[in-house]
């Protein structure tokens, strides 16, 4: 495997950073992981192998430190702006069970601190474990379980404990006369979230004795191609969120999302990334504030880009920009906002 292919493969982690960051309220309805600006910016995961008692362990570590500016923290018409700092640590250990199957585990800690709008600050801790193995040909199956603890130090209503469990099948397509190496993947994930400091509402809008609980089912697919110095990928997913909040089923909705991303190695040290996506959210029973005969529908557009430069071995400097806009049939839900950040990333 040449160096260019390794850098492109590892740069795929950058793609989820290109969704604009959500605010403290919005994260109650949106998945937490894609909101991070630097969580996915793992320029390269260099493998460190340690032999112990005849067994081969593979370890991966990633550190990141960012400083950024958010021009609409709450994603609303008031456009409250603020600067923030972000710190990231991820570690993963892989242990081979056989020639075809591996077991892995890891921990990740992500901290975002806003300096004025402190109730948007959060700490996200992930404990992951799973299995990965070859089925047939180039097909690889991954089974993953992720225990996630999200804490808002100054906004307890947003804190929750969640558990993600899912399967993903990925394989390379047979060689053709076309240039490049083609691949596709299919995945399913079940996400359970318990908001221990937030009570669910009953049908009359009164707070019940039960914690708010969300259950989300997600189906997704990807299709892409690797070139010598580039990667192009198309993606799509569908998910349904089912909450126990009964007041107009306020948090029940369906979502369809499509996206495209592109990575290009400008030089051996410089990598550019670009991503664009569109999401439609259809609320099952939530009516608009301007017309009680219509259900709310949000159309969210996202675009972003990053420029990564390797300043030392295993150390990169990254400049990132993301933009997010919601065109809703409920005017109070409409917003636009962008985030700019600069960070240093280390991996070994």
N, C-alpha and C positions, 0 to 999 in steps of 0.2 A: 504494500500500500504506500503510494508516494505521499510526500508532505502536503502537496496541494489538496489531495483527496481528504487527508486527515483534518486539515484546517476547515475545509468546507463542511465535512461531517460534523465536527464539533461546533461550528458556527450556527448550526440549526437551532441550538438552544437560544440564540438571540431572538428568534422570530416572535416569541410570545411577548417580548418587551415592547413590541410596536403597537400594542393596544393602549390607548391613552389611559392614564391612571384614573381610577374611580374614587369618589369621595366616601366618607365614612358611612353615609346613609345608603348610597348606591351599592356598596359592597354587601349589604344584607341580601340583595337580590342577585348579585353577580358572583361568579366564581372568584375566589380570592387570588389564586396564583397568577393569572395574567395581568393583574393590576400592578405588579412590581416592575419598576423601571429597570432594575439590574438583575433580578433573580435569574433571568434566562441568559444573561450575557456572559456565558462561559466560553470564552474565546477558544480554549483548548483544554481538554482534560488529559494531561500527561499521565501515563500509567506508571505507578511505582509498585514493583513486585517484590514481595518478601517471602522467602522460603522458610517454612517452619515445620519441622518433623515430617518432611517429605511432602507437605501440602503447599500448594501455590495460592497465595492470597493476592488480590489486586485491590489497591486502594486509590481513591481519587479525592482530592481536596480542592476547594475553591473558596477564595476570599474576594470580597468586593467592597469598595467604599465610594460613595457618590455624593455629590452636592448638586441640588437642582432647584428649579423655579417652576411653580405651578400657577398659571394665571386664572384658574377657576377651581378652587379646591372643592367647593360644594356642588359644582356643575349645575349652576342655576343662573338666573338673570342678574343677581347681585354681583357676581364675578369677584368673589373674595379671593385675593391672591396671597401667596406666601412662599417662602423658601423652605427647603427641607433637606435633611441629611438621611442617608440610607446606608446601612451596613448589612453585609451578607456573609454567611458562612454555610458551606455545604460539605458533607463528607459521605463517602460511599465505600463499602467493602464488599467485594465479590469473592465467593468461595465455590470452586468447581465440585459438583457432586459426581459428575461423570464426564466423558468426552463430549456429551451433547447438552448437558443441563448444568446450570449454575444457580446458586441461591445468593441473594444479595440483601443488604440492609444499609440504611443510611439515616442521617439526621441533618436537618436544615434549620437555620435560625435567620430570620429576616426582620430587620428593625427599620421603621420609617418614622422619623421625628420631624414634625412641623414646629417651627419656632414661634409662631403666633397663633395659628389655628390648631391648638394643641389637641382638641378632641378628635382630629383626624389621624393622630399618631397611633401607631399600632406595632405589635410584636407578633410574628407568625412563626410557630414552631411546627416542624413536620418530622414524624418518625415513620420511615418507610421500610418495608420488607417485601420480598417477592421471589419469584422464580422466573428464569428465562432459559429457553432451550430451542434447539433445532428440531423441527418436526419432519420435514422432507424437503429435498432440494435446497432452495434458499429461504424457505419459510421459517420464521422465528416467532415463537409465541412467548408473550410476557404476561405474567399474572402479578398484579401489584396491589398492595394494601397500604394506605397512607392515613395515619392518624394525625389530624391537624388541630392545633390549639391556637386560636386567634384571640388576642387580648388587646382591647383598647383601654389604655390606662386611664384616660380622661373621659371615656364614653362607654360605660359598661353595657349599654343596650346593644352595642355591636359585637360584643365578645361572644364566642361560641366554641364548642368542641365538636369536631367533625370526623367522619371516617369515610374514606374513598376506597372502593374495591372495584377492580376492573380487569379486563383482558384486552390484549392487543395482538393482532396478527399482522406481520410485515414480511414482505418478500420482494426480491428483485425479479423483474420480468425477463423473459428470454431475450437474448441478443437479437437485434434486427439490423437492417442496413442503415438505419438512422443513427446519427452520432449520439453518444452518451449512454449512461446506464440508467434504466428506468426502474422505478419502484412504486409500490402502493401499500397501503395499510388500512386496516379496519379495526375499530375499537368500540368497546362498551364500558361505561363506568356508572356505578351507583354511588351517590354522594348523600350521606346523612349528616345533618347539622342540628345541634341542640343549643339554643340560646338560653343559657342558664339564668341570665339576669333580665330576660325579656319574656313577658307573659303573652300568650296567645289571646286574641279577642274572640268573644262568642258572636253569635249571629246578630246581636243588638249593638255590638261595638264595645261591650264591657269587657274588661280584663278578666280572664279566667284564672284558675289556680294552676293551669298547665303551662309549662315552658313552651315557647314557640319552637316548633320542629319543622325543618324542611327536608324533603326527600326529592332528589333529582336523578333522573335517568338520562344518560347521554349516549348517543350514537354518533360516531364520527368516521370520516374517511379522508385519506390523503393520496395524491398521485403526483409524482415528481420525477425529475431527471437530474442526474449528476453529469456535469461536463468536467473537463480538465481543470478549469479555473472558475466554475460557476455552478450554482444549483438553482433550479426553478421548481416551485412546488405550488400546487393548488389544493385547497382543503375545504371541507364542508362538515357541518355538524348540526344535529337536531337534539334538543333536550326539552324535557318537560319538568317543571318545578311544581311540587305538590306540598303545600304547607297546611298546618292544622289551624291557621288563623281563619276563622269562619266568617268574619265580617266582610261581605262581598267577595270572599275568597281573594283577599287583596294581593296575596303573593303567589297565586297560581297563574302560571303562564306557559306558553310554548315559545320556543326560540328556534329560528333558522339562521344559520350563519355561513357565509361563503367567504373565501379569502384567497389571496395570491401573495407569494413571497419570493424574493430573489436575493441571492448572495453572489457576490463577485469578488475575486481576489485581484485587486489592482496590482499589487506587488507581493513579494514574499512576506512583507511585514504589514501591509495595509489591506483591510477587508471592508467592503461596503455592504450594507444590508438595506433592503426596502420591503415594505409590506403594506398591503391595502386590504380592507375587508368591509363587508356590509352585513348587518344583523337586523332581523325583524323579530320583534317581541309582541305576541298577541296575548293579552290578558284575558283570562277565561270569564271573569265576572266583574272586573274593575271598570266602572263607567267613567267617562270623562266629566270634568267639572263644568264644561260649557254646554254639554248636551247629554242628558241622562238616558238617551235612547241609543247611544253609541258606546261600544267598549273601547278601552284605550289600546292603541297600537303605536309602538315606537319603532322608528327606522333609524338605526345608528350607523354612521359612517366613520371609519377609522383609517388613518394613514400614518406612516411613520418611517423613519430611517435612522441608521446608525453608521458611524465611521469609526473603525477600530484600528489602532496602530500599535504594533508590538515594540515597546521601548526597551525591554530587556527580555531575556529568555523567560518564558512562562509569565510575563507581566505585560499587560496591554493597557493603553489609554483609550477610552471610548467617549465619543460625543453622540448624544441621542436626542431625538425630537419625535414627539407623538402629538397627533391632533385627533380629537373626538367630537362628533356633532350628533345631536339627536333631533330628528324631525318627527314630532309627535302630533297626533290629532287632538291632544290635550295641551294647549299652549303653555300651561304652567310647567309642563315637563320638558319643554324645549330648552336646549343649552348648547354651548360649544366651549371647548377648552383645550389648551395645549400644555405640554410639559417639556421642558428642556433640562438636560442633565449632563454632567461631566463626571466620569468615574475612572478609577483604577481597578484592574482585575488581575488577580494572581491565581495560578493553578499549578498543581503538581501532583 
